[in-house]
Amino acid sequence: NLDEIAAVEGIDVIHIGANDLLVSMGKPGRFDDPAILDAQQRVIEAARRHGKFAGCGGIRDPKRQAEVIGRGVRFVTTQADSAFLGGAARQWVDTVRGD
């Protein structure tokens, strides 16, 4: 159905829920599984064919985010603002403490 979905007028983004995809394919936690990578690529290519943006969420690892962007995803949804702020605060505290 990818091409049918991507062809719908008014849809601007085809967004991959990475963890939803992993679970629906019976491969939870297996981000690098070839079948997962192939499914992601098919979504990315369908979006491109129909002039849509491909997005991906649920990938927390920055290296994996960079990889999926390199394969054609135009944006990633990742952590909530509070997680980013909390991470920066933790880093600041660790620096001040000398950790």
N, C-alpha and C positions, 0 to 999 in steps of 0.2 A: 504493500500500500504506500510505500514511501513516495513514489512519484505522484500518486493521486493526492496525497496529503500536501506535498510541497507545491502542487499546482493550484491549490485553492487560493483564489483571489482574496486579498486582505490579510493573509498570513505572511508575516515578514520574517519570522524566525522559526527554525526547526531546532529545538533544544533537546539535547540528549541528557537524560537523568542517568548518570553513570552507574550509580548503585542500583537503580531500578532495572537497568539493562542487565547488569551482572546477575541479579536475583532472578529475573524473568528467564534468563538463559541457563539457570542452574549453576552459575559460576561465581557465587558471592566471594568478594575479595580478590578475584583473579583479574586484576586490571590489565595484565600483559598477555592474557590468553589470546592466541591468534584468532579465535572465533569472535571474541569481543572486539578486537582491533578491526577485524573485517566488518562487523556490524556497524561500528562507529564510522568507518570510512564510507560505507554505503549511504549512511545518513548525510554525511558531509557532502558527498558527491550529488545526492538528490537535491539538497539545498542549493548547491552551486548551479546545477542544471536549470533550476527554476528561478534563479535570481534572488534567492533567500539567503539570510545569514544563518550559519550553523553555530550553535552554542553548546556548551557542555557544563554540567554542574555535578557536584559530588566528588570531584577529585581534589583532595586536600594537598597532595604533594606538588610543590612548585615545579619539580622536574617533569612530572607527568603532565602538568598543565602546559608547560612549554612544548612538550611533544605533541599534544593534541592541537595546540595552536599552529605548530609547524605542519600539521597534516591538513589544515584548512579551517579549523574552528576560529571564529572571529571574536568570540568573547567567552569567558568562563565565569560561572557563578561559583563562589567558593565559600568562605566563612562569613558569618555575620559581622557587622561592624564592631559589635562588642568583643568578638574573638580577636579581631585585629588590634583593637585598643588594648585588650588584656595582654596580648602577646607583646606589644610594645612596652607596656608598663612593666611586665616581667623582665624584659630585656634591660630596661633602665635600672630596675632594682638590682638585678644581677651585676650590672656594671658598677653601680655605686658600692655594692658590697664587695666587689672584687672577685666574684664567682666566675 
